[in-house]
């Protein structure tokens, strides 16, 4: 079961996931679209890299979505 813990002093969030949860998050993060430097996609890419570094591998999942079915973020000003 997923567990989240936030330290409000430095805005760090530690997320504990089991293997299935981590793989599911990796699949979802892989559907994020947008410009990787000016949208929130950069955060999704950073999380994917962290999951890969932690040993979560590429997951082949059966879905009903099309190749164009992605989550897109518009350009915005965000912290980080």
C-alpha positions as CSV (number, residue, x, y, z in Angstrom):
1,X,0.0,0.0,0.0
2,X,1.3,3.5,-0.9
3,X,2.5,5.7,1.9
4,X,3.3,9.4,1.6
5,X,5.2,11.5,4.1
6,X,5.8,15.2,3.8
7,X,8.4,17.4,5.5
8,X,7.0,20.9,5.4
9,X,10.3,22.5,6.3
10,X,12.0,21.6,3.0
11,X,9.0,20.6,0.9
12,X,10.2,17.1,0.4
13,X,7.7,14.2,-0.1
14,X,8.8,10.6,0.5
15,X,6.6,8.2,-1.2
16,X,6.7,4.5,-0.3
17,X,5.3,2.2,-3.0
18,X,5.2,-1.5,-3.6
19,X,6.3,-2.9,-6.9
20,X,2.9,-2.9,-8.6
21,X,2.2,0.7,-7.4
22,X,5.7,1.9,-8.6
23,X,5.1,0.2,-12.0
24,X,1.7,1.8,-12.3
25,X,3.1,5.2,-11.5
26,X,5.8,4.7,-14.2
27,X,3.1,3.8,-16.7
28,X,1.1,7.0,-15.8
29,X,4.2,9.2,-15.9
30,X,5.0,7.8,-19.3
31,X,1.7,9.3,-20.6
32,X,2.6,12.8,-19.7
33,X,3.1,15.1,-22.7
34,X,4.2,18.6,-23.2
35,X,7.5,20.4,-23.7
36,X,10.0,18.8,-21.3
37,X,11.6,22.2,-20.4
38,X,8.7,24.6,-20.0
39,X,5.8,22.4,-18.6
40,X,5.2,20.2,-15.7
41,X,6.4,17.3,-17.9
42,X,9.9,18.1,-16.6
43,X,8.7,16.9,-13.2
44,X,7.2,13.7,-14.6
45,X,10.5,13.0,-16.4
46,X,12.4,13.5,-13.2
47,X,10.1,11.1,-11.3
48,X,10.5,8.5,-14.1
49,X,14.2,8.8,-13.9
50,X,14.1,8.4,-10.1
51,X,11.9,5.3,-10.4
52,X,14.3,3.8,-13.0
53,X,17.3,4.6,-10.8
54,X,15.5,2.8,-8.0
55,X,15.2,-0.3,-10.2
56,X,11.6,0.0,-11.5
57,X,11.8,-1.3,-15.0
58,X,9.9,-0.7,-18.2
59,X,6.4,-2.1,-17.9
60,X,4.4,-3.3,-20.9
61,X,0.8,-2.9,-19.9
62,X,-2.4,-3.6,-21.8
63,X,-4.5,-0.5,-22.0
64,X,-7.5,0.7,-24.0
65,X,-6.0,4.1,-24.8
66,X,-4.9,5.3,-28.1
67,X,-1.4,6.5,-29.0
68,X,-2.8,10.1,-28.8
69,X,-4.3,9.6,-25.3
70,X,-1.9,11.6,-23.2
71,X,-2.0,14.0,-20.4
72,X,-0.7,17.4,-21.5
73,X,0.3,20.4,-19.4
74,X,0.3,23.9,-20.8
75,X,3.2,26.3,-20.1
76,X,3.0,27.9,-16.7
77,X,5.2,29.3,-14.0
78,X,5.8,26.7,-11.3
79,X,8.3,26.4,-8.4
80,X,11.3,24.2,-9.2
